[in-house]
Amino acid sequence: MTTDALRHRAPSLTALEIDGVLAGSLAARFQSSNVTVEQGDATAMAFADATFTGAVCFTMLHHVPSVELQDQLLREVRRVLIPGGTFVGSDSCSSLVFRLAHLADTMVLVEPGSFAERLRAAGFVDVSVDAARRAFRFRARTPAGPVATLTP
């Protein structure tokens, strides 16, 4: 659904999907379009530094199995964005229904109150995090100038 909405807003779009079966079905669905689907892990992306102008991450961070891997994902997004690139996204906040929906699933909730600092630690600037009752959204930018690789 997100890919459908975004593909009309950009000349080209690359979707990264960790699950091979889902990546295959997504690639078949967007064949002959402006969408390229890559199967891979966002904590260790196979893209060169400064490849993309922007990145989005919608309601998936809580599926990354640890805070450390979430932070590695943030550093990887920073690495593949061009100087001045934008990173936006959202994720869910805790609720009874949300927790019940994830009983047999990975759920490492992201704390909105500390997420801005985590984005800054990954090398982002102009960070904003807006939290509501059920979800939060964020926006950050890579610094202008040469790309520097950050290590944990």
C-alpha positions as CSV (number, residue, x, y, z in Angstrom):
1,M,0.0,0.0,0.0
2,T,2.8,2.4,0.9
3,T,4.7,1.6,-2.3
4,D,1.5,2.2,-4.3
5,A,1.1,5.7,-2.8
6,L,4.8,6.7,-3.1
7,R,5.5,5.5,-6.6
8,H,3.4,8.3,-8.0
9,R,5.4,10.9,-6.1
10,A,8.9,10.1,-7.3
11,P,10.5,9.4,-10.7
12,S,12.0,6.2,-9.3
13,L,11.5,4.2,-6.1
14,T,13.5,1.4,-4.5
15,A,11.7,-0.8,-2.0
16,L,13.8,-3.0,0.4
17,E,12.1,-6.1,1.7
18,I,13.8,-8.5,4.1
19,D,11.4,-11.4,3.3
20,G,12.3,-13.2,0.0
21,V,8.8,-14.3,-0.7
22,L,7.3,-10.9,-0.1
23,A,10.1,-9.3,-2.1
24,G,9.3,-11.6,-5.0
25,S,5.6,-10.9,-5.0
26,L,6.2,-7.1,-4.7
27,A,8.7,-7.2,-7.6
28,A,6.1,-9.1,-9.7
29,R,3.4,-6.6,-8.8
30,F,5.5,-3.6,-9.8
31,Q,7.2,-5.1,-12.9
32,S,7.5,-2.5,-15.7
33,S,7.0,0.4,-13.3
34,N,9.3,3.0,-11.7
35,V,9.7,0.7,-8.7
36,T,12.7,-1.5,-8.1
37,V,12.3,-4.1,-5.4
38,E,15.4,-5.4,-3.6
39,Q,15.5,-8.3,-1.1
40,G,17.7,-7.4,1.8
41,D,18.2,-6.4,5.4
42,A,18.0,-2.7,6.2
43,T,20.6,-3.1,9.0
44,A,23.2,-4.1,6.3
45,M,22.1,-2.6,3.0
46,A,23.9,-3.5,-0.2
47,F,23.7,0.0,-1.6
48,A,26.7,2.4,-2.0
49,D,27.1,5.4,0.2
50,A,25.0,8.4,-0.8
51,T,22.8,6.5,-3.2
52,F,19.3,7.9,-2.3
53,T,17.8,11.4,-1.9
54,G,15.3,10.2,0.6
55,A,14.2,7.2,2.7
56,V,10.9,6.3,4.4
57,C,10.1,3.9,7.1
58,F,6.5,3.3,8.0
59,T,5.4,1.1,10.9
60,M,8.2,-1.4,10.7
61,L,10.9,-0.3,13.2
62,H,9.2,-2.3,16.0
63,H,9.7,-5.5,13.9
64,V,13.5,-5.0,14.1
65,P,14.5,-7.5,16.9
66,S,16.6,-5.3,19.1
67,V,17.3,-1.6,19.9
68,E,20.9,-2.2,18.8
69,L,19.7,-3.4,15.4
70,Q,17.2,-0.5,15.1
71,D,20.2,1.9,15.7
72,Q,22.2,0.0,13.1
73,L,19.3,0.5,10.7
74,L,19.3,4.2,11.4
75,R,23.0,4.4,10.7
76,E,22.6,2.5,7.5
77,V,19.8,4.8,6.3
78,R,22.1,7.7,7.1
79,R,24.9,6.1,5.1
80,V,22.9,5.5,1.9
81,L,21.4,9.0,1.8
82,I,23.0,11.9,-0.1
83,P,24.1,14.9,1.9
84,G,21.0,16.9,2.7
85,G,18.8,13.7,2.1
86,T,15.6,13.3,4.1
87,F,14.5,10.4,6.3
88,V,10.8,10.3,7.3
89,G,8.7,7.7,8.9
90,S,6.3,6.6,11.6
91,D,5.7,3.8,14.0
92,S,3.2,2.7,16.5
93,C,3.1,3.4,20.2
94,S,2.1,0.8,22.8
95,S,-1.5,-0.2,23.3
96,L,-3.3,-3.3,24.4
97,V,-4.6,-4.0,20.9
98,F,-1.2,-3.4,19.4
99,R,0.4,-5.8,21.9
100,L,-2.2,-8.4,21.3
101,A,-1.7,-8.2,17.6
102,H,2.0,-8.9,18.1
103,L,1.8,-11.8,20.5
104,A,3.5,-14.2,18.1
105,D,5.5,-11.6,16.3
106,T,8.7,-9.5,16.9
107,M,7.8,-6.3,18.8
108,V,10.5,-4.1,20.1
109,L,8.7,-0.8,20.6
110,V,10.5,2.5,19.9
111,E,10.2,5.0,22.6
112,P,9.2,8.3,20.9
113,G,10.7,10.4,23.8
114,S,14.3,9.1,23.1
115,F,14.0,8.6,19.4
116,A,15.2,12.1,18.4
117,E,18.5,11.5,20.3
118,R,18.9,8.1,18.6
119,L,18.5,9.8,15.2
120,R,21.1,12.4,16.1
121,A,23.4,9.7,17.4
122,A,23.1,8.0,13.9
123,G,24.3,11.2,12.3
124,F,21.0,13.0,11.4
125,V,20.3,16.7,11.9
126,D,17.2,18.8,11.9
127,V,15.4,16.0,13.7
128,S,11.8,16.2,14.8
129,V,9.6,13.6,16.4
130,D,5.9,14.2,17.0
131,A,4.1,11.7,19.2
132,A,0.4,11.1,19.6
133,R,-1.5,8.5,21.6
134,R,-1.2,5.6,19.1
135,A,1.7,6.5,16.9
136,F,4.6,8.9,16.3
137,R,6.2,10.3,13.2
138,F,9.6,11.6,12.6
139,R,11.7,13.6,10.1
140,A,15.4,14.0,9.9
141,R,18.0,15.1,7.4
142,T,21.6,14.2,6.7
143,P,24.1,17.0,7.1
144,A,25.1,18.8,3.9
145,G,28.6,18.1,2.8
146,P,30.7,14.9,2.4
147,V,29.3,11.7,3.7
148,A,31.1,10.2,6.8
149,T,30.6,6.6,7.8
150,L,29.6,6.3,11.4
151,T,30.5,3.3,13.5
152,P,28.6,2.1,16.6
